Amino acid sequence: MLAKSDDNALLGEGCDKILEHRTRLAITVLLSRHEEISFRRFKELLKESDGNLGAQLKKLEDNDYVIARKEFVDRKPVTWYLLSKTGKAALKKHIEALEKMFADLK
Amino acid sequence: MKNINNAQQDLQFISEAVKASDQNSVPSIYAIWAVITLIGYSMIDWAPNSVGLFWAFAGPLGGLASYYLGHRHAKITGQVARKDGLRHALHWTAMLAAIFMTILLVHWGYVTPKGSSLVILMITAFSYITAGNYLDKNLRFIGIVIGLCIFPIAMYGQYVWTGLAVVFSAALAITAVMESRNARQVR
């Protein structure tokens, strides 16, 4: 039932490869709960370094899971992220696969 | 087994991030309404003829100020949650509508003025407790405190509206302080 992968991954049949990384999964879960979140807020909530967080967001953006937009707030540039339709569908499928995985273990 | 342990740790990490993201209400909105309710309700005892005029201006202005502060808070903290904002707005508007209906019942002679203050207190307590159940768990405690204040206010006959104003306002001010502390903990 469980597939092989790196230590930082949630694995199971039907799981989404992009969302196997906990930071990427956390980003999509947070965006499904709140419509838009900035880079700085993600950093506060996930306690990740700029480099790692940027890389995970870029991976999600490259796969059309999240959409980025930039604006100025109090003259400072802010990058906002929102979940795309592709991201929403992928997250739903991934969570269903995780639920099945945990149910099978019981 | 290692994968399952990793999965559990990862889900714990995500759960903590979601909990932290939920602690993002706007303390200044509670502070504004603490001031408005303190003045607006105690005026019923001290300046009853000006109460209508006060609420005609303070109500809409408080609503607009709340919207502006909420919008600005979302931009500054970097977290926009329109659905949560809408849920809050609907919840507290329903409470204000129930309070307004109670005042109409007094006007029509179905409820005595003193009885209405206790009904308003119960509506407020119920609104806080339900808000605590599905909007922000800190509000549940405030609701219970407001609910318990019904007994001393019912027994002490004079200046019931002022008593209600003090309790209501104190509850809002305490919420503002608690929310402000929660926000600092996340950062």
Interface residues (C-beta under 8 A of the other chain):
Chain A: L2 S5 D7 N8 A9 L10 L11 R22 L25 A26 V29 L30 R33 H34 E35 E36 I37 S38 F39 R40 R41 F42 E44 L45 L46 V73 D74 V78 W80 L98 M101 F102 L105
Chain B: K2 N3 I4 N6 A7 D10 L11 F13 I14 A17 V18 A20 S21 D22 K75 I76 T77 G78 Q79 V80 A81 R82 K83 D84 V186 R187
